[in-house]
Amino acid sequence: MSNAYITPPLPPQPPTSRPTPKWARKRYVLPALAVALFIGVGIGNSGQDTTTDQAQPASAKPRPTVTVTATATAKKAVEPEAATTVTATKTFEVT
């Protein structure tokens, strides 16, 4: 009894175009890598400034730091004035 889940072997594939020797692949890959390297170096160096007006570090001597803390003072809240309430009352007799 044969197993229905086993796939039959594939027929042999015809050879593709002639195989490229390793030296031919290196002939294209290595120059492409070199060009990519030079482009990357050019992009990396294009953003640097050579001027001397860049920020200079402060003196190397240790100095005390100053921290300023402002304390909020609570103001006395003004109480709202009470509004006058108008109430009208009527008296009814229930029979």
CORLIN-V419658 format. One record per residue. N is the residue number from 1. SS is DSSP state (hx for helix, st for strand, lp for the rest). PHI is phi in whole degrees, -180 to 180 (* if undefined). D_CENTER is the distance of its C-alpha to the mean C-alpha in Angstrom with 1 decimal. Layout:
# CORLIN-V419658
n:N ss:SS phi:PHI d_center:D_CENTER
n:N ss:SS phi:PHI d_center:D_CENTER
This chain:
# CORLIN-V419658
n:1 ss:lp phi:* d_center:60.7
n:2 ss:lp phi:-93 d_center:57.6
n:3 ss:lp phi:-87 d_center:54.1
n:4 ss:lp phi:-77 d_center:52.4
n:5 ss:lp phi:-92 d_center:48.8
n:6 ss:lp phi:-88 d_center:49.3
n:7 ss:lp phi:-83 d_center:48.4
n:8 ss:lp phi:-71 d_center:51.0
n:9 ss:lp phi:-65 d_center:50.2
n:10 ss:lp phi:-77 d_center:48.8
n:11 ss:lp phi:-70 d_center:51.2
n:12 ss:lp phi:-64 d_center:50.7
n:13 ss:lp phi:-84 d_center:48.4
n:14 ss:lp phi:-69 d_center:49.9
n:15 ss:lp phi:-64 d_center:48.6
n:16 ss:lp phi:-75 d_center:45.9
n:17 ss:lp phi:-55 d_center:46.3
n:18 ss:lp phi:-58 d_center:47.5
n:19 ss:lp phi:-65 d_center:45.2
n:20 ss:lp phi:-85 d_center:43.5
n:21 ss:lp phi:-69 d_center:44.4
n:22 ss:hx phi:-63 d_center:41.8
n:23 ss:hx phi:-67 d_center:42.8
n:24 ss:hx phi:-74 d_center:42.0
n:25 ss:hx phi:-66 d_center:38.5
n:26 ss:hx phi:-65 d_center:37.9
n:27 ss:hx phi:-66 d_center:39.4
n:28 ss:hx phi:-101 d_center:36.4
n:29 ss:hx phi:-73 d_center:33.5
n:30 ss:hx phi:-64 d_center:34.1
n:31 ss:hx phi:-65 d_center:34.3
n:32 ss:hx phi:-66 d_center:31.2
n:33 ss:hx phi:-65 d_center:29.3
n:34 ss:hx phi:-66 d_center:30.9
n:35 ss:hx phi:-64 d_center:29.9
n:36 ss:hx phi:-62 d_center:26.2
n:37 ss:hx phi:-64 d_center:26.4
n:38 ss:hx phi:-66 d_center:28.0
n:39 ss:hx phi:-65 d_center:25.5
n:40 ss:hx phi:-65 d_center:22.6
n:41 ss:hx phi:-66 d_center:24.6
n:42 ss:hx phi:-64 d_center:25.3
n:43 ss:hx phi:-68 d_center:21.7
n:44 ss:hx phi:-67 d_center:20.8
n:45 ss:hx phi:-89 d_center:23.7
n:46 ss:lp phi:-72 d_center:23.6
n:47 ss:lp phi:-92 d_center:21.2
n:48 ss:lp phi:-87 d_center:23.4
n:49 ss:lp phi:-102 d_center:25.9
n:50 ss:lp phi:-104 d_center:29.3
n:51 ss:lp phi:-75 d_center:30.5
n:52 ss:lp phi:-100 d_center:31.7
n:53 ss:lp phi:-89 d_center:30.5
n:54 ss:lp phi:-76 d_center:27.3
n:55 ss:lp phi:-63 d_center:26.9
n:56 ss:lp phi:-100 d_center:29.3
n:57 ss:lp phi:-69 d_center:29.0
n:58 ss:lp phi:-69 d_center:31.3
n:59 ss:lp phi:-61 d_center:34.4
n:60 ss:lp phi:-82 d_center:34.2
n:61 ss:lp phi:-75 d_center:36.6
n:62 ss:lp phi:-72 d_center:35.4
n:63 ss:lp phi:-128 d_center:35.8
n:64 ss:lp phi:-72 d_center:35.7
n:65 ss:lp phi:-94 d_center:32.8
n:66 ss:lp phi:-117 d_center:33.7
n:67 ss:lp phi:-119 d_center:32.2
n:68 ss:lp phi:-108 d_center:33.3
n:69 ss:lp phi:-119 d_center:33.4
n:70 ss:lp phi:-99 d_center:34.7
n:71 ss:lp phi:-101 d_center:36.6
n:72 ss:lp phi:-79 d_center:36.8
n:73 ss:lp phi:-99 d_center:40.4
n:74 ss:lp phi:-82 d_center:41.4
n:75 ss:lp phi:-97 d_center:43.5
n:76 ss:lp phi:-70 d_center:46.3
n:77 ss:lp phi:-74 d_center:45.5
n:78 ss:lp phi:-81 d_center:48.1
n:79 ss:lp phi:-77 d_center:49.6
n:80 ss:lp phi:-70 d_center:50.0
n:81 ss:lp phi:-73 d_center:53.6
n:82 ss:lp phi:-74 d_center:55.1
n:83 ss:lp phi:-81 d_center:55.8
n:84 ss:lp phi:-76 d_center:59.4
n:85 ss:lp phi:-104 d_center:59.8
n:86 ss:lp phi:-101 d_center:62.5
n:87 ss:lp phi:-125 d_center:64.1
n:88 ss:lp phi:-115 d_center:67.0
n:89 ss:lp phi:-118 d_center:69.1
n:90 ss:lp phi:-124 d_center:71.8
n:91 ss:lp phi:-106 d_center:74.3
n:92 ss:lp phi:-124 d_center:75.4
n:93 ss:lp phi:-103 d_center:78.1
n:94 ss:lp phi:-99 d_center:77.5
n:95 ss:lp phi:-109 d_center:80.6
